[in-house]
Amino acid sequence: MSAVDLSSLLLIAAGALEQRVLDRLEEAGHPSVRSSHGFVFQVLLRSEPTVTELARELGITQQGASKAVAELERLGYVERRRDAGDARVRRLALTERAHDVIEVSRRTRQEFERELEGEVGADALGAARGVLTVATRVLDVAEPIDRHAVPMPASANLDGR
């Protein structure tokens, strides 16, 4: 392999892993899931927000959040529930179908880590994890990662285009 800069290697590897996860999801009966849906799923794993709260968490417009929720409802991954304290308020929750997506995704990433460890060993994998952890601090995303509240990047596309 010719000399490729570290950031390019990270982007290429991340893209390949993302495609592996999407392929496994398709095999598991989830052909319409996109990577951007994962940002919504992560918020809904922590709480049952309203659409407005979801938009705020993701750092997107309420219109964008509404479109994403409508699509995820249509696909069977999100449902609206009445708020316990105010029946006029609708909260968003993951369905069992969404939990299957999360499980398949996690399992695929864990398999990748085991495969990588088999290639480079536990020490090298631990060192790589350490370097990437420092990179998250350098890039000012360590704190949102710790809170499980990574804002959606501008490149993420929730509306399917």
N, C-alpha and C positions, 0 to 999 in steps of 0.2 A: 504494500500500500504506500502510495506516495505521501509525503509530508502534508498532512491536513491539519489546520489549526483546531485547537481544542473546542472552541465554540461550534464550529461546523460539525465536528465529530459528535458532540452532544445533540445537536439538532437532528442530525441524520439518524443517530441511534434512537432518540426519542420518537422520531417519526416512524421508524421501523417497528418499535415496540407498540406504539399506538395502533399501527395497522394490524399487528398480531392480535391485540386485544379485540379490535373490531371484527377480525376474521373469526375469532373464537365466539364472539357474541352472535355473529350471524349463524354459525354452526349450532348454537344453543337456542336458536329461534328468535333472535332479536336483530333482524336485518336492518331496521330503521334507526337504530341507536347511533348517535354521533358523539364524538368526543366532547363537544360543548355541553351535551346533556349532563355529563358528569359534574359540571359546576353546580347545576341545579340540584342534582342528587346529593351532593355534599352538604348543601345548605339544609335540605330536607332530612338528612340524617341527624342533624343537630336540633332541629326545631320544626314547628309547623307554622310557618309565616303566612301572612297575607301576600297577595301579589305585590303590593306596595313595599312590604318589608323585604320580599325576595329581591325586588329590583334594587333596593338600597344595598342589600348584602352583596349582590353581584356587581354593583357599580354600573348598572345599565338603566335605560329608561323604563318607566312603567309599561309603556306600549310594548317594548321588547320582551319584558317579563311576561306580559299577558299573552303574547304570541307563543312564547316558549311553553307556557303552561297549557295553552289550548292544544298545542301539538302533542305534548306529553300526556295529556288527558286522552286525546284521540288514540294514542298508541297504547294506552292502558298502564302507564307508569306513574301517573299522578292522579290523585282524587281530591276533591274539595270536601271539607268537613265543616259543619257548623261549630263556631266557637262556643265553648262551654259557658262563657259569661255573657255573650251577646249573640243571639241567634241570627242577627243581620250580617255578622262577620263570617266570612268563609276562609278557613285555613287550609293550607296545602299539605298533603301527606303523600308519602310513597306507598305504592301498592306492593303486593307480593311479587308481581312481575318485575318491578323496579329492584326489589331486593335480590332477585335472581341475577339481574344485570350486574349489580354490585358484587355479588359473590363470584360470578364468572370472571369479572374484571380483576378482582383481587387474586383469585386463584391463578390466573394467567400471569400476572406480575410476579407472584411468588415462584411460579415455575421458572420464569425467566431468571430470577435471582439465584435459584438453585443451579440452573444451567450455567450461569456465569461463574458461580462459585466453583463448580466442577472444572471449569476452564482455567481459572486464575488462582483459586484457593481462597480460604477464608480471610487470611491476612490482607491480601491484595483487595478483596472486596470491601473489607472494613476500611482500608485506606481510601479507597474510592468514595465510599460513603462519607468519610470525614472531609475529603476535599469538596464534595458536592454540598455538604452541610455548610462549610465555610462560604462557598459560592452563593448560597441562599442569603447569607448575611451581607455579603458584598453587594448583592443585587437588591437588598432591602425587602426580601420576601420571607425571611425566617419567622418573623413574628406572626404574619398571617397564616403561615403553614402551621405553626404551633397552635393557633386558635382554630384550625380547620376552616379558615375563612379566606382562602386565596381569591382575590378579585379576578373576575373574568378578564383575560387579556383581550386587547382590541382585535386580535386576529381570530378569536373564537367566534363562531358564527352560529347563533341560536335560531336563525330564521330559515336555515336549510339552503341558503344560496351560496 
